[in-house]
């Protein structure tokens, strides 16, 4: 990865109004009812795994931490809120508002699973409530795209995968998508803005329009090779891949050899990629160009990449776009932000669907591993309790596991304390490296695309009793 530029850039310079209207109406309600100093605890977690997969790669934390640093309301924003009917005394409160929360979270790049808190926010009820929309928007989207990228890279194995998705992204979401894709293991991006701001590797060659703009394909290839002799990848499917594109690419490759250079590769962007890559490899090898790489693109995702490699298609590089940056198959991660306690009193939300009944109280998450450091499962326990001896299935307590002899580690770490950022947010390279390290410790059964094994998540007896007792009181 390239050097990350250090100028003062944030994704949103003024994020206070990047929220849903009801966050502000609730905040004013808390203020007017004299509850602005009530202390609250919220949990962020998701319910369902995307892409019919077995895990999620946690991403977006570094952007969130950066955006929250300096969170405040500006005068033109307060004027706008006044026009919407907010009361002067509440606006005066917002005028002096400086975010003061404590955040514990899993590290960016962590492998996380349904129902377990990946992030905990504590502070006054207005400060914690007002973050909900911003937090969900960032963490849900970036975790979704990082997970999709990770699946694509897992399918590709040692083959390179590049992000070509900016033009197909939903607006400026392409900025976050390219960063999240890099956390998920994508090696380079066509997105120059994200490459510049995040220290990613930029990559790209030509579009069909370059070739069409010249009088013939051979001339177009020669011109490009003249300007980029050491980074020449030619798009060979503008007219006739086998009878024109590849033969013309071979001519240019030979011309480059005479000049002391080597052509880097060709790219296929249409048709039967397995068939055309085999034909291309044969033509290139016959011409003595076994060093020329074959790149492919065109609506690729993890399953198509897996299929191509299962067919032994001689492909060296995959360019992924639409199905990466849109989270194809799962358009959104259903992460939620739920109240867990107010003034140290545990709270829960009850649902007819038992899986949507939330876990009350301030909690921590323990990850259990065996002697070879392979993840065995996670335990959700009350933050103040000692590590439990037994972890129970959240809904079927007859299913339980003795964890007294199993090593564990806490998943949630402090990142902000009383409004102060404790450390510099991790770089993309650091988060990507951490994701790879953690993924290596996950059993293969959870990684497969077809019917992945369900990762075990349990709760402590104290947490289960607290939830059940509160449920009975509410009913």
Residue, then its C-alpha position, 0 to 999 in steps of 0.5 A: x500500500x502507498x503512503x497515507x496522506x496526513x492532511x486533515x481530511x474526514x469523510x464528513x467534515x460536519x456530521x451532526x445533521x447526518x442523522x434521522x430526524x427522530x434522533x433529534x426529536x428524542x434528544x430534545x425530549x430528553x432535554x425538556x424532560x430534565x433527563x439530559x444527564x441520565x446515563x445510557x448504554x447502547x449496543x451495536x450488533x447485527x442479526x443475520x449473516x449476509x450472503x448466506x455466509x458464516x461470518x462478518x468482517x467488522x469495518x468502518x470503526x476507523x472512519x467512525x472514530x475519525x468522524x466523531x472527533x470534533x463532532x459539534x453543531x454549527x450556527x447555520x445548522x442550529x438556524x435550520x433546526x430552529x426553522x424546523x421548530x426546535x426550541x431555543x433552550x435546546x438549541x442553546x444546549x446544542x450550541x455548546x455540545x461536544x460529544x462525550x461518550x465512552x466507546x468499547x469495540x472490536x478491533x477493525x478487521x475482527x471476525x464477528x457473528x450475529x447477536x453479539x455486541x461488536x461495539x458499546x457506547x456509554x454516556x449521557x442519554x442525549x450523547x449516546x442516542x444522537x450517534x445512532x444513525x451515523x454509527x449504523x450508516x458507517x458500520x453497516x455499510x463498510x462491514x458489508x463491503x469488507x465481508x463481500x471483499x473478503x469472500x471474493x479474495x478467499x475464492x481467488x486464493x493467491x490470485x490478485x483481486x482489484x476493485x473496479x467498482x467506483x462507477x457502479x457505487x451508490x454515489x459517494x458510498x464508493x469512497x467507503x466501499x473502496x476502503x472497506x474492500x481494502x480491509x477485506x483484502x482487495x489489493x488495489x483500486x481504480x478509485x483514485x480519491x480513496x487511493x489518495x486519502x487512504x494510502x491504497x494502491x491505484x490501478x487501471x489501464x484503459x477502457x474500450x473507448x481508448x481503442x475505439x478512438x483510434x483508426x484501428x486496434x493495433x494503433x491503439x495498443x501501440x500508442x498505449x504501450x509507448x506511454x506505459x511500456x512497463x505497465x501495459x495491460x491491453x483490453x482485447x475484446x473490443x472487436x474480435x477477441x481471438x482473431x483481432x484483440x489477442x493477435x494485436x496484443x501479441x504484436x505489441x508485446x513483441x515490439x516491447x520486447x525489442x525495446x527492452x520491455x515486457x508487456x504486463x498483461x491482457x484483460x478480458x471483459x466479456x464472453x465466456x471467461x473460462x473459454x477465452x482465458x484458455x484460448x488466450x493463454x494458448x495463443x500467448x504461450x505459443x508466441x513465447x509470452x508465458x510471462x503475460x498475465x491474464x486479467x478478467x472482469x465483467x460482473x464477477x463475484x465470489x461464486x463466479x471466481x470460484x467457478x472459474x478457478x474450479x474450471x482451471x481457467x488460467x486467470x491471474x487477476x480478477x477485477x470486481x466492481x458492481x457486485x462488490x460495491x453494492x453488496x450484491x445478494x445482500x443490499x444491507x447488513x441489518x446491524x442495529x443499535x439497541x439500548x441496554x441500560x439507563x442509569x445502570x438499570x438494565x433494559x431490554x426490548x421484547x419481541x414476538x420473535x424470540x431472537x429479536x428480544x435483546x440482551x439487557x445490561x452492560x456486557x462484554x464478549x469473550x472469544x474462546x480458542x483451543x490449544x492451536x488458537x482456533x476459534x471455538x465460539x464466543x460468550x456474551x456475559x455481563x461486564x462486571x461478572x467474572x468469566x463464567x464456567x459455563x456458557x449456555x445457548x441463548x434460547x435452549x439452555x439445555x445446550x451448554x458448554x463448560x469453558x473453565x479449561x478453555x482460553x479466552x480473550x475479550x473482544x471489546x477494547x476501549x477506543x474513546x473514553x469520556x470523549x477523548x480518542x485513546x489512540x490513532x485509528x488503525x490504518x487500512x493496512x493494519x485493519x486488513x492485516x488484522x482481518x487476515x490474522x483472525x480469519x486464519x483462526x476460523x474453522x474452514x467449516x465457517x468459511x465455505x460458501x455452501x451451508x457454512x457451519x453456524x458459529x457457536x455463541x452463548x450467554x452466561x447464566x447471570x445474563x440469561x437470568x437477567x433477561x428472563x426476569x426482566x421479560x417476566x416483569x415487562x409481561 
